[in-house]
Amino acid sequence: MSGVSAGLDATGLRRLQDRLGVHTESGQVPGLVALLARGGDVHVEVLGRAALDDPAPLQRDAIFRIASLTKPISAAGAMVLVDDGVLSLSDPVDALLPELAGRRVLRSLESGLDDTVPAERPITVEDLLTFRLGFGIMMVPPGTYPIQEAEAELGLMTLGPPWPPPPFGSDEWIARFGTLPLLHQPGADWRYNTGAQVLGILLERASGMRLETFLRQRLFEPLGMVDTSFSVPVEKRGRFTTAYMPDGVAGLSLLDPPLDGWWNEPPAMDNAAGMLVSTLDDFWAFVSMITAKGRHEGQPLLSPAAVEAMTRDHLTAAQRASAALFLGPHGGWGYGMAAPGPSRAGAPKPSGYGWNGGTGTEWTTDPDYGLTGIALSTRAMTSPEPPALMVEFWEAAYDALAG
């Protein structure tokens, strides 16, 4: 079905609105925007409110915390520099990140920080993009292993939620991170998140700019992403949504307010793993460029080869198995995003490339059906498992296919 150009079914789209509306009308998801696109047919839903105590309906240009949807944007920034010849995927990061030269590796997860062996090779640029640098989230309670306690004392915010943001800049972050051993050998295993944080610092040093400045010059401005940033200026806070966290069976608690919150000032460090804010139309501009093989309005921002590498699985069978909690039994990992694994037979929908964010955000492009879906909400996720809203969004999305 690849390359299919049929559009979206009107009856199916009404069912989509009804199913999403149940979540906003109940207050379980205070506000959301959603987009489905297929064969030039683009449909948008705007439902609910920007905050529980805001009587006004949500607007299409509302600004959301997109969390880990930051990762594919950061990966695209890296591929810009690969296309430029500034970076090579096989390059060791040592020249730009000398703090990570001469790595030591824990003998086992249970080991103390001084019980290590030498790294068998340097960390490469591709290791950061594929999350195989040798460090990342462990799905165990905090404090289970000595390395977790050491990371927490350093305030790196890389083995759990990224908020509150660390109070120090990228140079201090990488200096602190460089004092820790790796969990396993570079290239040996897939672990979530840390690779993107390190990648952001690499991009700053490779470009000679702060990360936001680099992304703005090379991606945001060419794509017209005028509301995508690591902070929200005063004049835009009227469009900034309130973020909520599930609290118990039926309740919500405040995660971050639009005023006096974590995004009201530029951060000490631009976190490439998950701290951008954006709008539906801004993020759709980015996704449209990816689905157009790197082109925007006829102009190339990325090479087709760069996009192909971003959206193709790079994991071994063992790595995919260890990542199944995040990627599912049929999923793989490209650069900064999920990618289809080699066996898609029986894969649940959605199946394709894209990623989601812990603040309640989602993007998948299914090339087999020519379908792209994006949803930005104000209700955070509590696990890698997709919440009910996202499950129903995708069930209704595939029901809306015409032809």
C-alpha positions as CSV (number, residue, x, y, z in Angstrom):
1,M,0.0,0.0,0.0
2,S,3.0,2.3,0.0
3,G,2.4,5.5,-1.8
4,V,-1.4,5.3,-1.6
5,S,-3.0,8.7,-2.3
6,A,-6.5,8.1,-1.2
7,G,-7.9,10.6,1.4
8,L,-9.9,10.4,4.6
9,D,-13.5,9.3,5.1
10,A,-15.9,11.9,6.4
11,T,-17.9,9.5,8.4
12,G,-14.8,8.1,10.0
13,L,-13.6,11.6,10.8
14,R,-16.9,12.3,12.7
15,R,-16.3,9.1,14.7
16,L,-12.8,10.4,15.4
17,Q,-14.1,13.6,16.8
18,D,-16.7,11.8,18.9
19,R,-14.1,9.4,20.4
20,L,-11.6,12.1,21.2
21,G,-14.4,14.4,22.6
22,V,-15.3,11.8,25.3
23,H,-11.9,12.4,26.9
24,T,-12.1,16.2,26.8
25,E,-15.7,16.4,27.9
26,S,-15.0,14.2,30.9
27,G,-12.1,16.5,31.9
28,Q,-9.7,13.5,31.9
29,V,-7.8,15.3,29.0
30,P,-8.4,19.0,29.5
31,G,-7.4,19.9,26.0
32,L,-5.9,18.4,22.8
33,V,-5.3,19.1,19.2
34,A,-5.0,16.3,16.7
35,L,-4.2,16.1,13.0
36,L,-4.6,13.3,10.4
37,A,-3.2,13.6,6.9
38,R,-3.3,11.3,4.0
39,G,-2.8,11.9,0.3
40,G,-3.1,15.7,0.6
41,D,-6.2,15.5,2.8
42,V,-5.5,17.1,6.2
43,H,-8.0,17.0,9.0
44,V,-7.6,18.8,12.3
45,E,-9.5,18.5,15.6
46,V,-9.2,21.1,18.4
47,L,-11.0,20.0,21.6
48,G,-11.3,21.1,25.2
49,R,-9.6,23.9,26.9
50,A,-6.1,25.2,27.6
51,A,-6.7,24.7,31.4
52,L,-9.3,23.1,33.6
53,D,-10.3,26.5,35.0
54,D,-10.3,28.3,31.6
55,P,-13.8,28.6,30.2
56,A,-12.7,29.5,26.7
57,P,-12.3,26.8,24.1
58,L,-8.8,25.7,23.1
59,Q,-7.4,27.3,19.9
60,R,-5.5,25.7,17.1
61,D,-2.4,27.8,17.8
62,A,-2.2,26.7,21.4
63,I,1.4,26.0,22.6
64,F,2.2,22.6,24.1
65,R,5.2,21.1,25.9
66,I,6.0,18.4,23.3
67,A,8.5,16.5,25.5
68,S,10.2,13.7,23.6
69,L,8.9,14.9,20.2
70,T,12.0,17.1,20.7
71,K,14.2,14.1,20.0
72,P,13.4,13.7,16.3
73,I,13.9,17.4,15.8
74,S,17.3,17.2,17.5
75,A,18.2,14.2,15.3
76,A,17.3,16.2,12.2
77,G,19.6,18.9,13.4
78,A,22.4,16.4,13.6
79,M,21.7,15.2,10.1
80,V,21.9,18.8,8.8
81,L,25.5,18.8,10.0
82,V,26.1,15.4,8.5
83,D,24.8,16.7,5.2
84,D,27.1,19.7,5.6
85,G,30.1,17.5,6.2
86,V,30.6,19.0,9.6
87,L,29.9,15.7,11.4
88,S,30.3,12.1,10.3
89,L,28.1,9.3,11.8
90,S,31.2,7.2,12.5
91,D,33.2,10.0,14.1
92,P,34.1,9.5,17.8
93,V,32.6,12.3,19.9
94,D,35.9,12.8,21.8
95,A,37.1,15.7,19.7
96,L,34.0,17.8,20.5
97,L,33.2,16.2,23.8
98,P,36.6,15.5,25.4
99,E,34.8,15.0,28.7
100,L,33.7,11.6,27.2
101,A,37.1,10.4,26.1
102,G,38.6,7.4,27.7
103,R,35.4,6.0,29.0
104,R,35.2,3.4,31.8
105,V,32.3,0.8,31.9
106,L,30.7,-0.7,35.0
107,R,31.6,-4.4,35.4
108,S,27.9,-5.0,36.2
109,L,25.0,-2.8,37.1
110,E,25.4,-3.9,40.8
111,S,29.0,-2.6,40.8
112,G,30.3,0.4,42.6
113,L,31.5,3.3,40.5
114,D,35.1,2.2,40.9
115,D,34.5,-1.4,39.7
116,T,35.0,-0.8,36.0
117,V,36.7,-1.9,32.8
118,P,37.9,0.2,29.9
119,A,35.5,1.0,27.1
120,E,36.4,-1.1,24.0
121,R,35.9,1.8,21.7
122,P,34.9,5.5,21.7
123,I,31.3,6.7,21.6
124,T,30.4,7.8,18.1
125,V,27.9,10.3,16.7
126,E,25.7,7.4,15.6
127,D,25.7,5.9,19.1
128,L,24.1,9.1,20.3
129,L,21.4,9.1,17.6
130,T,20.6,5.4,18.1
131,F,20.7,5.6,22.0
132,R,23.6,3.1,22.1
133,L,26.2,5.2,23.8
134,G,26.2,3.0,26.8
135,F,24.0,5.0,29.3
136,G,20.3,5.6,29.8
137,I,17.2,4.8,31.7
138,M,16.9,1.6,33.8
139,M,13.3,0.5,34.5
140,V,13.9,-0.2,38.2
141,P,13.0,1.9,41.3
142,P,15.3,4.8,42.0
143,G,18.3,3.9,44.2
144,T,18.3,0.2,43.1
145,Y,21.9,0.5,41.8
146,P,24.8,2.7,43.0
147,I,25.0,4.4,39.6
148,Q,21.5,5.7,40.0
149,E,22.4,7.3,43.3
150,A,25.5,8.9,41.8
151,E,23.5,10.3,38.9
152,A,20.9,11.8,41.2
153,E,23.5,13.5,43.3
154,L,24.9,15.1,40.2
155,G,21.5,16.5,39.2
156,L,21.7,15.3,35.6
157,M,17.9,14.4,35.3
158,T,18.7,11.8,32.7
159,L,17.4,8.6,34.4
160,G,13.9,9.9,35.0
161,P,11.7,12.8,34.2
162,P,13.6,15.9,32.9
163,W,11.9,18.3,35.3
164,P,12.7,20.4,37.1
165,P,15.4,21.4,34.6
166,P,19.0,21.3,35.9
167,P,20.2,24.7,37.1
168,F,23.5,24.5,35.2
169,G,24.5,24.9,31.5
170,S,25.5,22.3,29.0
171,D,29.3,22.5,29.7
172,E,28.7,21.8,33.4
173,W,26.2,19.1,32.5
174,I,28.7,17.2,30.3
175,A,31.5,17.7,32.8
176,R,29.4,16.1,35.5
177,F,28.2,13.3,33.2
178,G,31.8,12.6,32.3
179,T,32.6,11.7,35.9
180,L,30.3,8.6,35.6
181,P,31.2,5.3,34.1
182,L,29.0,3.9,31.4
183,L,26.5,1.1,32.1
184,H,27.6,-1.0,29.2
185,Q,30.0,-0.9,26.3
186,P,29.3,1.7,23.5
187,G,27.2,0.2,20.8
188,A,26.2,-2.9,22.8
189,D,22.7,-2.1,24.0
190,W,19.8,0.4,23.6
191,R,18.9,2.7,26.5
192,Y,16.5,5.5,26.4
193,N,17.0,9.2,26.5
194,T,20.6,10.1,27.6
195,G,21.9,10.0,24.0
196,A,19.6,12.9,23.0
197,Q,20.9,15.1,25.9
198,V,24.5,14.4,24.9
199,L,23.6,15.0,21.3
200,G,22.3,18.5,22.0
201,I,25.7,19.4,23.6
202,L,27.5,17.9,20.6
203,L,25.4,20.0,18.2
204,E,26.2,23.2,20.2
205,R,30.0,22.6,20.0
206,A,29.9,21.4,16.3
207,S,27.8,24.5,15.2
208,G,29.4,27.0,17.6
209,M,25.9,28.1,18.6
210,R,23.5,27.6,21.5
211,L,21.2,24.7,20.5
212,E,18.1,26.7,20.1
213,T,19.9,29.3,17.9
214,F,21.2,26.5,15.7
215,L,17.9,24.8,15.4
216,R,16.2,28.1,14.7
217,Q,18.6,29.0,11.9
218,R,18.7,25.6,10.2
219,L,15.2,24.2,10.8
220,F,12.7,26.4,12.6
221,E,13.0,29.5,10.4
222,P,13.1,27.7,7.1
223,L,10.0,25.6,8.1
224,G,8.1,28.6,9.5
225,M,8.1,27.1,13.0
226,V,7.6,30.4,14.7
227,D,6.3,29.1,18.1
228,T,8.9,26.3,18.7
229,S,11.4,27.1,21.4
230,F,12.8,26.0,24.7
231,S,10.9,28.7,26.5
232,V,7.7,30.8,26.1
233,P,8.1,34.6,26.0
234,V,5.6,36.8,27.8
235,E,3.7,37.8,24.7
236,K,2.8,34.2,23.9
237,R,1.8,32.9,27.3
238,G,-1.9,33.5,26.6
239,R,-1.6,30.6,24.2
240,F,0.5,28.4,26.5
241,T,-1.5,25.4,27.8
242,T,-1.4,24.1,31.4
243,A,0.2,20.7,31.8
244,Y,-1.4,18.0,34.1
245,M,-0.4,14.7,35.5
246,P,-2.8,11.9,36.3
247,D,-3.4,11.6,40.0
248,G,-5.2,8.5,41.2
249,V,-8.0,6.8,39.2
250,A,-9.9,9.9,38.1
251,G,-8.0,13.0,39.1
252,L,-5.4,15.3,37.7
253,S,-2.7,17.3,39.4
254,L,-0.8,20.3,38.2
255,L,2.4,19.5,36.4
256,D,3.4,22.9,35.1
257,P,1.4,26.2,34.8
258,P,1.6,28.6,31.9
259,L,2.7,31.4,34.3
260,D,5.7,31.0,36.7
261,G,6.5,27.6,35.4
262,W,9.6,25.8,34.1
263,W,9.3,27.3,30.5
264,N,8.9,31.0,31.5
265,E,12.6,31.7,31.2
266,P,15.2,30.4,28.8
267,P,16.8,27.3,30.5
268,A,20.3,27.1,31.6
269,M,20.7,24.2,29.2
270,D,18.7,23.6,26.0
271,N,17.7,19.9,26.6
272,A,17.6,18.1,23.2
273,A,15.9,15.1,24.8
274,G,12.6,16.6,25.7
275,M,12.1,20.3,26.5
276,L,10.8,22.0,23.4
277,V,7.4,23.7,23.2
278,S,5.5,23.9,19.9
279,T,2.2,24.1,18.2
280,L,0.3,21.6,16.0
281,D,1.1,23.5,12.8
282,D,4.7,24.0,13.7
283,F,5.2,20.3,14.4
284,W,3.2,19.4,11.3
285,A,5.6,21.6,9.2
286,F,8.5,19.5,10.6
287,V,6.8,16.2,10.0
288,S,5.8,17.3,6.4
289,M,9.4,17.9,5.7
290,I,10.4,14.4,6.9
291,T,7.6,12.8,4.9
292,A,8.7,14.8,1.8
293,K,12.2,13.2,2.1
294,G,13.8,16.4,3.5
295,R,12.2,19.0,1.2
296,H,10.0,22.0,2.2
297,E,8.2,24.0,-0.4
298,G,10.6,22.6,-3.0
299,Q,13.7,23.4,-1.1
300,P,15.9,20.7,0.4
301,L,16.6,21.0,4.2
302,L,17.8,17.4,4.5
303,S,19.0,15.0,2.0
304,P,16.8,12.0,1.1
305,A,19.6,9.8,2.5
306,A,19.5,11.6,5.8
307,V,15.7,11.1,6.1
308,E,16.0,7.5,5.1
309,A,18.6,6.9,7.9
310,M,16.5,8.7,10.5
311,T,13.4,6.6,9.7
312,R,15.1,3.2,9.3
313,D,15.7,0.7,12.1
314,H,19.3,0.4,13.3
315,L,18.9,-2.1,16.2
316,T,20.0,-5.8,16.4
317,A,17.4,-8.4,17.3
318,A,18.7,-8.5,20.9
319,Q,18.5,-4.7,21.2
320,R,15.0,-4.7,19.9
321,A,14.0,-7.3,22.4
322,S,15.5,-5.3,25.3
323,A,13.7,-2.2,24.1
324,A,10.2,-3.8,23.7
325,L,8.8,-1.9,26.7
326,F,9.4,1.3,24.8
327,L,9.1,0.2,21.2
328,G,6.7,-2.7,21.3
329,P,7.4,-6.3,20.0
330,H,7.6,-5.2,16.3
331,G,9.4,-1.8,16.7
332,G,12.9,-0.6,16.0
333,W,14.8,2.6,16.5
334,G,16.1,5.0,13.9
335,Y,17.7,8.3,14.7
336,G,15.9,10.0,17.6
337,M,12.6,8.2,16.8
338,A,11.0,4.8,16.5
339,A,11.2,3.0,13.2
340,P,9.6,-0.2,11.9
341,G,11.3,-3.4,12.9
342,P,12.2,-6.0,10.2
343,S,9.1,-8.1,10.9
344,R,5.9,-6.1,10.6
345,A,3.6,-9.1,10.1
346,G,1.0,-8.8,12.8
347,A,2.3,-5.5,14.1
348,P,-0.4,-3.5,15.9
349,K,-1.3,-0.1,14.4
350,P,0.0,2.5,14.3
351,S,3.0,1.0,12.5
352,G,5.7,3.3,11.1
353,Y,8.1,5.9,12.2
354,G,7.7,8.7,14.7
355,W,7.7,9.0,18.5
356,N,5.7,10.2,21.5
357,G,6.2,12.5,24.5
358,G,5.6,12.0,28.2
359,T,3.5,15.2,28.4
360,G,0.9,13.5,26.2
361,T,2.1,14.0,22.7
362,E,2.3,11.6,19.7
363,W,3.4,11.4,16.1
364,T,3.4,8.4,13.8
365,T,3.7,8.3,10.0
366,D,2.6,4.9,8.5
367,P,4.1,4.8,5.0
368,D,2.2,1.6,4.2
369,Y,-1.1,3.5,4.4
370,G,0.3,7.0,3.5
371,L,-1.1,8.1,6.9
372,T,0.3,10.6,9.4
373,G,-1.2,11.3,12.8
374,I,-0.2,13.9,15.4
375,A,-1.8,14.6,18.7
376,L,-0.8,17.1,21.4
377,S,-2.6,17.0,24.7
378,T,-2.3,18.5,28.2
379,R,-2.4,15.1,30.1
380,A,0.9,13.5,30.8
381,M,1.7,9.8,30.3
382,T,2.6,7.7,33.3
383,S,4.4,4.8,31.4
384,P,5.8,3.9,28.0
385,E,2.4,2.2,27.3
386,P,0.1,4.4,25.2
387,P,-2.7,5.9,27.2
388,A,-6.4,5.3,26.3
389,L,-6.6,8.6,24.4
390,M,-3.8,7.6,22.0
391,V,-5.1,4.1,21.5
392,E,-8.5,5.4,20.6
393,F,-7.0,8.2,18.4
394,W,-5.3,5.5,16.3
395,E,-8.2,3.1,16.2
396,A,-10.3,6.0,14.8
397,A,-7.6,7.2,12.5
398,Y,-7.4,3.8,10.6
399,D,-11.2,3.7,10.6
400,A,-11.1,7.0,8.8
401,L,-9.1,5.8,5.8
402,A,-11.0,6.1,2.5
403,G,-10.3,3.9,-0.5
